[in-house]
Amino acid sequence: HEQLLDEYDLISISPTSDATFQSACANATVADIITLDYTTRGLRLPYRIRSADVKAVIERGAAFEICIAPALLHLKQRKALIHACRELLNSSLGLKPHVIISSGDRILDGSDLGALALRIPGDLVNLCKTVMQFDDNTANKAIGEAAVQVIQRGEMRRFGRIEASDAQLITKKELLLAGKKHQNDTQKGNMISDGGDKKRNGEKATAAMRTESDGSGDDNDDGFIAM
C-alpha cells in the first residue's frame, strides 16, 4: 500500500469514529492532512479531540484541515463548524497545531457553486479570527505557511526524507518567501475586491437570497453574512 500511496502528492484522512481518529493521529504516518468533517453528525464531530491526539499530529508534522464551504452554503452547518473549532482549540492549549483552510464540498442543491463558495485570503483570515476564534498567528498561517509546510511534508514523504520535527520540514528562507507571497496575494485580493464591487454585491445578494430561502433573517446573523 505504501508504494501506491507514494504516487500521491498529498494524502488526507477523514476519520468517522473515535477509534479511526485516534489511529489517524497516532499511527497513520503517511497522512499529511487530517480532515475534521463536521457535517456528518449534527453539531458535534463523530469523535473527541484529545490533547494527546493533537500532540501526536504535531510531532508527525501533519495538519488539521477545516473546510468552510459547507458552513458558508448551509445554515445548519455553521454551528457545527464553530463547535469543531472550539473543540480543537480546547484540546490545543499550550500546543501549536498546523491548521489549513480549504473550500471542501461546494455542492448546493446538486450544483457545484464553484467560485461562489470561495473567498479571498483576507476574508479567510477574518473568518478564522472572528468565527473560528483562532489567534492571529494561526489564522495567518492557515492560508500560507501551514499549507506550504503540508506540501513540503508530502514531498519528503514521497522521497523518504520525513524528519522527526515539523520545524525541520522547511527552511527559514522558504518560510520567508511563503510569507511574502501570502502578503502579496492578500494585497492583490484586496485590489480585486475594491475594483469589483458589482461582482461582490451580486454575490452578497445571492447569499441574502439563500438566507431568505432557508427561512432565516437578521436574527440569525452569526458572522457569516459578511462572508
N, C-alpha and C positions, 0 to 999 in steps of 0.2 A: 504493500500500500504506500509506503514512503516514496518509492520510485514514481508512482503515479502522482502523488501529491506534489512532488518536486517540479512537475510540469506547470504548476500554477504560481503566479507571482505572489498572490495573497490568498490566505486560507482563513475563512471565518467560520465560527461555530455559534449556532443559536440554540442554547440549551432550552429544554422544555420541562425539566423537572429538577428537583433539588439534587438528586444524585448526578445527573448529567452536568449540572452547573459546577458542582464541586470537582468532578472529574476533569471538566474542560479547563478549569482554573489551575489545578494542581498537576495534571498528568498529560494533557494534550499539548505536548511540546511543539508540535507542528503548527498549532493555531497561532496566527498573527493577531487575530481580532476575535473578541467575544461580544456578540451582539446581545444587547438587553432588549428583548422583544416584549414590550408592554401591552401588546394588542391581543394577547391570547387568553387572558383570564381577568376580565373585569378591570378593577382599579389596581390590582396587585400583580406583581411578577409571579410566575409559577414556581418560584424558588426564593430562598432567603439569601441575601448577600452578607457574608460574614467577613470580618476583618482579615481572617486567615486566607480567605479566597482572594481578596484584593491584594494582599501581600504577595501571594504566590504569582499572581498575574504580573505584578511589578517586577518581581525577581526574574521572570522569564522574558521581560521586555515586550510583552504583548499589550494590547489596548482594549478598552471597552468602547463599543460603538453604540451610539444613540441615534436612531432615525427620527427625523422631525416631520416628514410629510404626513404620516398617519394622524398626528396631532393637529397639523395645520388644516387638514381636509375633513377631519371627523371630530365633531364636538365632544363625543363621548370619550375619545382617546386623550384629550388634553389633561384631564385629571390623572389619568394613568401614567402619562409621561412625567408629570410633576412628582407623583408617588415614587416612580422608579428612580428619578434623580435624587430624591430625598433619601431613599434607602441607600443608594451608592454613597452619598455624602456622609451619612451617619456611620457607615462602615469604613470610611476612609479617613477618620480622624487621626491626624498625625502622619498620614500617608499621602503620597502624591501620585495617584494612578494616571496613566495616559488615557484621555478621553477624546474620541474623534466624533465628529458630527457628519451624518450623511442624510440624503433625502429619504432613502428607503422606498417603500411601496407608495407609488404616486397615483394609484388607481382610485377613481371615484365614479360610481355608477357604471362600472365596466369600461371606462375610458381612462387612458393614461393622460394626465393633465400636463405632463412634461414640465415646461418652464414655469407654469403657474404654481407648481409645488416646490420651486427652488427659490432661494434667497441669496442676495449678495453677501459677501463676507461680513460687512459691517452689521447687517441685520442679524446674522447668525450669532455674532459676538454679543449683541444686545439681548438676544433671546436666551443665550447661555447664562447671562448675568441676571436678568430680571425675572425670567420664568423658571429656569432650571436652578438658579441660586448658586452657580459656580463662582469662584473667586476670579478676579481679573486675569491672573496668570493662567489658570486652567481654561478659561473662556477663550483667551487669545491663542493658546496653543492648540485648542481643539480643531481649528481650521488651518493650522500652519505647521508648527514644529512637531506636534504629536503625529500628524498624518505623514510627515516626511520620515519620522522615525519608524513608523509601521512599514513603510515601503522599504526602508533600509534593512529592517529586520527580515522582511521577506526575501530580499536579495541574499542576505547572509545565510538564511536557512537553506535556500536552494543550492548554495555553493559550499555548504558545510562549515560556515565560519561564525556561528552564533556564539556570542560571548555571554558570560555569566551575568553581567550587569548591563542594563539598558543604557547606562551612561556612556558605554563604550561603543554603542551602535552607530554613532555618527559623530564626526569631528566638530570642533568648535567653529571652524571655518564654514562647514556645511550648514550648521545651525544659524550662523550669522547671515549667510546667503538666503536661507529659507525665510528668516525673519524679514529681511529687506524685500524679498519677493512678495510676502504676505502684505507688508505695508503698502507696496506699490499697487498690488491688486485691490486693496481696500480703497485707496485713493481713486483708482480708475473706476471702481464700482460706484463710489460716491458721485463722480463726474457723470457717469451714465445715468445715475438716479436723478441728478439735477437736470440733465438735458432731456430726460424722457418722462416728464411729469404726466403727460397724457397717457402714456402706457401704464405707469404706476397707478394713476387714478382709475384706469379701466380695470386693473387687477383688483383694486380695493372695492370697486363697485361690484365686481363679480363675487368677491369674498362676502360682501354685505348681502348679496342675493342668496348666497348659500346659507348664510347665518339665518336669514329670514325663513328659508325653506326648511331649516332644521327646527323651526319653531322657537328660536331664541331671539332675545332682544338686547337692549343696552344693559339689562340686569346681569347678563352673562359675560360682560367684558372682563376676561380673565388674563389679559396681557397679550393675547394672540391677535386681537382685532387689528392692531397696528402692524402686525406681521403679514 
